[in-house]
Amino acid sequence: MGNKGTDGGPLTHGVPIASLAHDVLNDPEATVREVALAGWVLHEDRVLQHAGVDPLSSPGNRRKAKMTMETTTDEIAPDIFRMSTFVPEIGPTGFTFNQFLIRADEPLLFHTGPRAMYPSINAAVAKLIPVEALRWITFGHIESDECGSMNQWLEAAPQAAVAHGEVGCMVSLNDLADRPPRVLQNKEVLDLGDKRVRHLDTPHVPHCWEARLLFEETTRTLLCGDLFTHLGKGPALISNDVVGPAEEAESLFKATCLTPTTGSTIRSLANLEPAVLGLMHGSSFNGDCAQALNDLANMYDEMLAAAGSPT
């Protein structure tokens, strides 16, 4: 059916569109999991359960579920751009889905967004670089909001390749990606020209075996994926408390793996002394990043200890 809304019109940047893909909207057998905000919801059933979002309980509600999807762009560090789409229906105060473009000789995208958001994100990227010039497609782990539109980007950018860690490629991406991915070893650096991006394996932090993060060395920007996830539509970049809102979101979503190595893995990121934290969900941060990471590690250590205490 192509990229068309319920009125038959295209899914275009900043234009009201159906919350759900056109074919799913018209499928009477579609499940809530399949139709829930057309793959926008980060943890699907888990987020719906904890956030209390169920706008799609009947075909009538699915037909009525429309919203304006607009992606905004802000530069959070030199030539590193945050593209953010706010979905007010998720959680008590809404939820942002953020991608990051590193503009360099070999441009890199961190997070693709889900397929339903692709037209809006594509339009935002096109204002910064020719989309066909994109060289690297990256993300933290394998979820729809992180990599759902991966193959659409591969189609739009013929020279682009997915780059991920060994586990992610072995377990999923060798099969899921339309072109063979570039396998990165832990701490391997991609030289983008005037930017250098270091791949960091962080298994199960915040979740998924293949989890990893990227650190742009020249600007000391840590692309954090789902770490520090928080709710609401805040500014693109903040310097005040980011741990408190992350704790509130964790109590709602319970999305992070609590393991004996969660805290130490996050502390190893603090040792990088980043200047900026680029967050997948919520405002990016340019305050005391090392302290924020250490505080987050302590928070998860305390949660792990509490989880193991007898009730």
N, C-alpha and C positions, 0 to 999 in steps of 0.2 A: 504493500500500500504506500510505501515511501514515507517521507517525513511530512505528514499532514495532520492537522487537528480535526476535531469533530465536525467543523464546518467545511472540511475539505481543503482549507488553506494551509500554507506551509508553516512549520514551526520556525519562527524568525525571532531574532534578538529583540527583546523588549515588547513583544506582542502577546496579548492574552492567548493562552493555548490550553488545551485540555490537560488536566493533571495527569491523565493516563494516556498511554499510547492508543492510537485509534483502533487498532485491531483488538486490544484487550478490552477497551470500553464496550465493544460490540460482541464480546464473547460471553454468553450467559453462563458458561461453565468456569469462567475465570475465578480463581481463588483470591482471597484478600492478600495473600502473600504475593501473588502475581501482579495485582493491580495497585497495591499500596503505594500511592504517589509515584507510579510508573518507575519503580526501582530507585527512587530518590532516597529512600530511608536507609540510613547507614547499616544498621544491624537488623533490618527487616522485622521479623516477628519480635525480637527482643526489644527494639526501640518502640514498636507499636504497643507492646504490653506495658512497658514502664512509663511511656509518655502518655498513654491513654488516648492514642490517636486511632480512630476507626471511622473515618468519614466515608468509607467505601463499603458499608455493610449491605447495600442493596443495589440492584442495577440503576434505580432511580437516583440514588446518591452518587453513583459513579458518573452518570451523565451530567449531574449538576456540579461535579467537582472540578471547577476551573479557577485558574489564578493567573496573575501576570508574573511571568518569570523574567527577571532582569538581572543581568550579571554586571557588577560594577568592578572597576579596576583601579588599584592604587599601587604606587611604587613604595615598597617597604624597605628597600636597600638599593644602592645603585644598580640599575638594570635588572632588578628582581621585582616582579610584579605579582600582586595578589589579585586574583579574580574571584569574586564572591557572589554567590547566589543565595538569597534568603528565602526560606520556606516557612511561613508563619504558622502553618498547621502542625508542626512538630514541636511537642513539648509545650510547657505553659507560656513560653515567651518566644517561640520560634527557634530556628536552627539555621546556621549558615553552612554552605558547602563551598570550600575554597580550593582553588588550584593555583599553582605558582609557575610562572614563566621566567626562565633565566634567559635574557636576551644577550646573545654572544655570537661568536663566529659559527658555533654549532649550537643553535638554540635548544633548550631543554624544557620540557613540560613535566611538572611533578603533580600527579593526579590528573586523570582524564575527565572525571565526572561521569555520572551514569549516562546511558544512551539518551534518555529523555531531555537531558540538559545540553547535549552536544551542540545543537544549533546556536544557543545563546553563548556558550563558552567559545565556540569557534569564531563567532563574530567579535568577541572581546579580544581573542588572540590576533585576529586579522588586523586590528587597529595598531598592533605593536610590531608584528613581523608578517611577511607573507606566509600563510599557513603552510604552503608547500615547501618552505625552507626549514621547517621543523626537523631537527636531526635526532633528538632523543626523546623517548616517551617513557616516563618513569612514574613510580608510585610506591607507597610503603608496603602494602600487602594486597592480597587478592580479595577484593570486595567490590560491589557494583559501583559505589561512589568513588572508589579509588581508580578502578580500571575498566568500568563497564563499557565505555566508548572507545576503548583501546583500538579496536580494528577500524573504527570510523576514522580515527586519526591516522592510522597506517595507510588507509586508502587516500586520504587527503594530502598526505606528505609522502611521496614515493621514495624519498631517500631516508626516511625515518626508521629507527629500530627501537624496539622495546629493550630496555636495559634493566636487569634485576639480578638478585643474588642467585647463588647456585641452587638453593632449595626451591625457591619460587619457580625457577626455570624447569627444574627436574620434575617437580610435582604437578605443575599446572601450565606454565606459559609455553613450553614446547608444544603443547597441544592447543591451547586457547588462542595464541597469537597467530595471525594470518601470515606473518613472516618470522623466521627463526629469531629468537631474542639473543641479545648480547649478554653473556654470563659474566657477572662481576664477582671477584673475590673480595672477602672482607678487607676493608681499608683501601681497596683499589681506587684510583683517581681517574675520572674522565676529564681530559683536558679539552675544554670548550673553546679555547682561544684565549680570551682575556678573563675567563672564569675557570675555576677548577673545582670539581664536585667529587667529594669523597664518599664512597659507599660504605655504610656501617651496618653490619648484621646485628639485629636486636631480636633474636627469636623469642616469640611470645610477649614482646613488649612493643606496644601495649597488648596486642593479641595476634594470633596466627603464627604458625611455625616459621613461615617465610618472611616475617616482619623485618623491615630494615628502614633506615633513615638516610638522608643525604645532608652533607655538610659542605656548603660553598665556602672555600677557604679564603678567597680574597676579601669578601665582605663579612666573613665569620657568621654566615646565616645558616642556622640549623633548621632544615625542613622536617618538622616534628611529626607529621602524620596526625594520628589520633591522640597523641599525648596532649595534655592540657585541654581536652575538649570541654567547651562550655556553651551554654545556651544564650539566646538573645541575638540582637542585631547591634553590636557595639561598633566603635570606630575601627578602621582598618588596622591601626597600630596603637597600642597602649603601653604605658610604662609603670602602671600601678599593679595592684594585686592580680595575679593570674592563677594562683594556686587555690584560693578560696572558691572562685567560680568553678574550677575543675573538680574540686571535692564535691560541690553541690551536684554537678552533672554525673559524677561517678556514683553518688548515692542513688541517683535516678536510673541511670542506664546499666550500672554494674558491668561495664564493657571491658575492663582491664583484667588480664590474667594476674592473679596474685600467686607468685611463685617465690621460692627462696632467692632467685636471682633478679627479680624485678627491680628491687631497690638498687642493687649494685650496678645493673645495666644502665639505669638512669643516671647514677652518679658518674659513670664513665663518660657520659655525654657532658656533664658539668665540667669535666676536666678539659674539654675543648675550649672553654671560656667563650661561648658564642656571644655575639653582640645583638643578634636578632633571632627570635624564634618564630618561624612561619607555621601557623596552626591550621589544620584541616577544618576544624569546626570552632569558630569563635575568632576573636581579635588576635592578630599577631602581637608580639611583645618585644620591646626594646629596653626594658629596665635591666635589673641585675639578673641576667639569664642564668648564670651559674648558681646563684642562690635559689632561684626559682626551681631549677632542676633538683638541687639537693633537698629542698623542701618537699617537692613532689615525691622524691624517693623515700623520704621519711614518712610521708603520708601513707604510701603503699606498704611500707614495712609495718606501720601501726595497724593497718587494715588486715594484713596477713596474720599478725600476732593475735588480733581480736578474733579472726576467723578460726584460729586454732585453739582458742580458749574454751574450756568447758562452760556450758550455759547453765 
